[in-house]
Amino acid sequence: MGNLLNMFIAFLVPLPSIVFYRTFLSTLQQSPDAPGSVFQWCSNHPLFLANILFFVNVNVIFWLIGLLQSSHWLIDLYWTVVPVMLVHYYASHPYAKSNFARSLAVILLTWVWSVRLTHNYFRREKWQWGSREDWRFSDMRRKYGKSWWWVSFFAVYLVQQVFLVGICLPMYAVYSNDQPWNVWDTLATVVCISGIIIAYFADTQLFNYVERNRKLKELGEPPVANLDEGLWRYSRHPNYFGEQLWWWGLVIYGWNLGHGWTFIGSLVNSLCLAYVTGLVERRMLKREDRAEAYRLYQKTTSVWIPWFRSNPEGAKDKKL
């Protein structure tokens, strides 16, 4: 019952923004020159409108649902959906202008990225809707205790507005300029595709590793202490590296169109991911069954960027 309820909530929750935006487009088409109207203001300020919709629909409504359910799972799922909504929002805005090839490339790539990440989310969650919230939110819930109900608004939702709207700023740039496709667009496309492919294989290898350990545990056999095969042999977090390539590939589109300032969102996201990387590694080192193997893994393997493994003294003959 809970799974069906969460699925129902997930499909209904974006409707306020969708209905408002459709009404906005319809009204503007009927009265394009209506002076002083709210919709006229919205048409002149696409970034402000995007932030207002995000604040009301995600920050406030998602937060209230999270309080009622005692779980902030929705934002984790919608990380895979909001960029798709934003790219179509910018593409359909009345004042949008873009090169057809660039627009098509960005829309298709955003959908591919979203499908990949959504698939990974549900695969990891055993195809359940909202069965659990992100472990980082659960840790903060324990840390803040009775204050968590209001702290969560800022720590879970308001900060996500900075990240999600910020990293999608290059999409705004794509629909603010219709200059012809050039070599930088080709480079941006290659970088984006590379990021999606690397993230897909890294996440699949991680999923298979977790499943293998689960089966070993069921058989009463010791688990494999650490994943150091495939892409994980050359990077401790290749999934994070692939994700960063995707977002910085979008930045190349924005920079090429004279909107170099759109890098700020990806920069903030990268800094945040560096912090999260530290949290993940400290969490791994707290596990007695993996701590020693992971320390050795840290000494021999690059953090993000895939690179050849080093062989510190004493590590040559040890299996990670």
N, C-alpha and C positions, 0 to 999 in steps of 0.2 A: 504493500500500500504506500509506504514511504517513497519507494522508487518512482511510482506513478505520479505521486503528488509533486515530487521534485522535478520530474520531466514536464509536468503541466506548468509549474512555476517558471521553469527555464524558457519555455516557449512564449509565455504571456508577459514576462517581465519587461521586454523591450518595447511593448506596444505603445506606452505613452509617448516616447520619442518618435516612433514611426508615425503614429497618428498625427502628432503635432507637425512633423515635417511634411507629410502629405497635404495637410490642410494649408500649410504655408505655401507650398508650390501651387496648389489649386487657386488660392486666393490671389497670389501674385500674378498668375496668368489672366485672371478675370479683371484685376485692377492694378496693372503694373505701375501706374503713376500716382497711386494713392499717397498723398503727402502725409508725413508724420505718423504713419501707422506702424504698429509693432512689426508687422511682416516686412515693411519697407526697410526698417532698421536691420532686421535679420538678414535681408538680402545684401546689405552693404557691409556686414560684419560676419563673414562665414566662420572665422576662427572663434569669435566670441559666442556665436550661436552653438557651435560644437561643444564648447566648454560649459555653456549653460545647460544644454541637454544632458551632458555627461554628469554634471553636478546633481541635477534633479533626479535623473533616472537611475544612475549608478550609485553615486555617493549617498543619496538620501533613501531611495526606495530599496536598493540592495542592502543597505545598512539596516533598515527596519526589518526586512525579511530575515536577515542574519540574526538580529536580536530575538525575533520570534522563534526561530529554529535553533538558537544557540549554536549556530555553525555558519561561518562565512565562506561556504563552498562556492557560491555563485560567481564570485569574482575570478576564481581560478578557471572556471569553465569559460567565462566571457573574455578572458585574455585571448582566446583563440577566435572570438567572434567580433569584438569591437573594431579591430583594424579593417575587417571586411566591410562593416557598416560605415566606417569613416571614409574608406576609399570610394564607396558608392555615393556617400553624402557629398564629398567634394566634386565627384564627377557629374552629379545631377544638379549641382547648385546653379541657379540662373545666370550667374556671372562667370561660370567656369569656361576656360578656353584651354585647349591642349592639342598636342600632336596626336593623331589617331594611333600610330604605331606605339608611341610611348604610353599612351593611356591604356591600350589593350594589353601591353606587356605588364604594366604595374597591376592592373586588375586581375589578370590571369595568375600572375605570380603570387599575389596576395591570397587568392583563393587556394592555390596549391599549398602555400605555407599554412593556411588555416586548416585545411583538410588534414594535412600531416599532423599538426599539433593536436587537433581535436581527436583524431584517431589514437594518438599516443596517450592522450588524457583518458579516454574511455577504456583503452586496453589496460592501462595501469590500474584503473579503478574497477576492473572486472565488469565493465559495461554497466555500471551502476550510476545513477544520477545522484550526486551529493551524498554519497555514503560516508564521506569524511571531508574535513577541511585540511588545508595545507598545514603541515607539521609546524611551520614557523608561526602561524597564527595560534595554533594550540599551545605552543611554548609561551607566546606572549599572553595568552589567556590565563595560564597558570601564574605568570610573573606579575600581572597587574591585578589579578583577583577581582574584587568588587568594582574596581575602577575601569575594568575592561569594556563595559558597555559603552562608555563615551570615548575612551581611548581608541577603540576599534574604528570609530568614524574617521579618525585622522591616520592611524597606523595602517589600516587596511584599505580604505576607500579614497580619502583625499590624496594620499600619496600616489595611488594608482592613476589618478587623473593626470598628475604630473608626468608619470611614466608613459601611459598609453597615448594620451593626446600628444605628448612630446615626441615620442618615437615615430608617430604617424605624420609629423609636420612635412616631411618630403612629399607626401601625397598631396598636401595643399599646394606645394610648389609645382607639382606636375600639372595641376589644373589652374595654374596662374600664368602659364606661358605656353605658346604654341610653336616655339621655334622648331625647325626640322630636326629629325633624328640625326645623331652624330656618333662618333667613335666612343664618346664618354657614356652615351646611353648603352652601347654594346657592352662596355666594360661593367657598367652597373648591373646589367642583366646577367652577365656571367658570374659576377660576385654573388648576386642574390640566389641564382640557381645552385651555385656551389654550396652556399650556406644551407639551403634547404636539404640538399642531398647529404651533406655531412651530418646535419642534425638528425635526419631520418635514420641513417645507418648507426649512428652513435646511440640513439634512443632504442633502436631495435636490439642492438647488442646488449645494452643494459637490461632491457626487459627479459631477454633470453637468459641472461646470467641470474637474474632474480628468480625466474621460474625454475632454473636448474637447481638452485640452492633450496628452493621450496620443496622440490621433489626429493632431494637428498635428505632433507630434514624429515620428511614423511617416512623415508626408508630407514631412518635412524643412523644415517651416515654423516660424517662431518662435512660441513659446507666448504665451498671454495672461498678462501679468505678474502681474495681480492680479484677484481676484474682487470686483467692486463693483457687482453687479447683484442684483435681487430684494431679499431681506431684508438681504443683505450690503452694500447701498448705505447702510443706516441703522445698521448695527452691524457691528463687526469680528468679533464672535463671537456671532451670533444663535442658533446651536445651543446654546452655553453658557447664554445667557439663557433659552431655552425650557426647558432642563433644570432651571435654578434655579427657574423658575416652578412646574414640576411638584412639586418637593420642598417648596417653601414653601407651595404649596397644601395639601399634606398637613398641614403644620404648623398651618394654620388649623383643620382638623378637630380636632387634638389640643388646641389652645388653647381652642376652643369647648367642649370636654368637661372643662375644668378641669385639663388636663395641659400647661400652658404650657411646662414644663421640657423638653418633647420637641423644642423648637426647637434644642437644642444640637447635634444631629446635622447639621441643615441648615446651621447657622452654621459648623461645622467644615468641612463640605463646600464651602461658598461660599469660605471662606478658602483652602482647598486649591486650588480652581478658579482663584482669583485668582493664586495662585503659578504654576499650570500655564499660565494665560494669558500670564504674563510669559515663561515658557520657550518657548511657541509663537512669540511675537512676536520674541524674540531669535533663534530659529531662522530665522525668515523674513528677518531683517535680515542674516544671515550668507550668504545666497544673493545672489551678485553680480547675477544676472539679474533679481532682484526687489527688491533693497534700496531703490533710489531710489523706485520706485513705492510700496513699502510705507510708507516714511517719509511720503510725501505722504498716503497713506491714513490713517495715524495722526493727521495734523494735521486732517483733514477729517471723520473718522468716529468716532462714539461707540464706546467699548470694548465694552460689553455691552448696555445699554438702547438699543433703537432710537430714533433721534432724527434731526432734520433735519441735513443736512450743512452744515458751515461752509465758508467760502471764504477761506482765508488768502491774503495777498498772494502773487501769483505762481502760485496754484493754479487760477485760474479757467479757463484755457484748456488745462489739461493733462489728458490722459486717463489715468486710473489703470490 
